[in-house]
Amino acid sequence: MKNVTLYTQPDCPPCKIMKMFFDDHNVVYMEKDIKADGHARKELTNKYGAYSTPTVVIDGKAIIGFELDAIKKELNI
């Protein structure tokens, strides 16, 4: 099983869609809300160079934005 982290924030419609997609495909993931968690926000920007949500990190590889095809490919869905 791949290690999946989803960086989100409130009022982000693509974030909600990504969570539904993961739930529909039984993908186990950890959600990090960058508005509620300052450490997660710094991690997102400093470690992955991302400034937007959703950002999905799969086994250390960041996919920035709502890139469903790239995420499906990385998860073999």
C-alpha positions in Angstrom: 0.0 0.0 0.0 1.3 3.5 -0.9 1.7 6.2 1.6 -0.8 9.0 0.6 -1.0 12.5 2.2 -3.6 15.0 1.1 -3.0 18.7 1.9 -6.3 20.6 2.0 -8.0 23.7 3.3 -11.6 24.7 4.1 -13.7 26.0 1.2 -11.7 24.1 -1.4 -14.1 22.3 -3.7 -11.4 20.3 -5.5 -10.2 19.1 -2.0 -13.7 17.7 -1.3 -13.8 16.0 -4.6 -10.3 14.4 -4.0 -11.5 13.1 -0.6 -14.6 11.6 -2.3 -12.4 10.0 -5.0 -10.1 8.5 -2.4 -13.0 7.2 -0.4 -14.7 5.7 -3.5 -11.5 3.9 -4.4 -10.7 2.8 -0.8 -7.5 4.8 -0.8 -6.1 5.2 2.8 -4.8 8.7 3.2 -3.8 11.2 5.8 -5.4 14.6 5.5 -3.5 17.8 6.6 -5.4 21.0 6.7 -3.0 23.8 6.0 -5.3 26.5 7.5 -5.6 24.7 10.9 -2.0 23.3 11.0 0.8 25.7 10.6 3.4 22.9 10.5 1.5 21.3 7.6 1.5 24.6 5.7 5.3 25.0 6.2 5.8 21.4 5.2 3.7 21.9 2.0 5.6 25.0 0.9 9.1 24.2 2.1 9.4 20.5 1.4 7.2 20.2 -1.7 7.3 23.8 -3.1 3.5 23.9 -3.3 1.3 26.8 -2.5 -2.1 25.4 -3.5 -4.5 22.7 -2.5 -5.2 20.0 -3.1 -1.7 18.7 -3.1 -1.3 14.9 -3.0 1.9 13.3 -1.9 2.2 9.7 -2.9 5.3 7.9 -1.5 7.1 11.2 -1.4 6.1 12.4 -4.9 4.0 15.6 -4.8 1.2 16.1 -7.3 0.2 19.7 -7.0 -3.4 20.7 -7.9 -6.3 18.7 -9.1 -4.4 16.3 -11.4 -6.7 13.3 -11.3 -5.0 11.5 -14.2 -1.6 11.8 -12.6 -3.0 10.6 -9.2 -4.7 7.6 -10.9 -1.5 6.7 -12.6 0.6 6.9 -9.5 -2.0 4.8 -7.5 -2.5 2.3 -10.4 -6.2 3.0 -10.5 
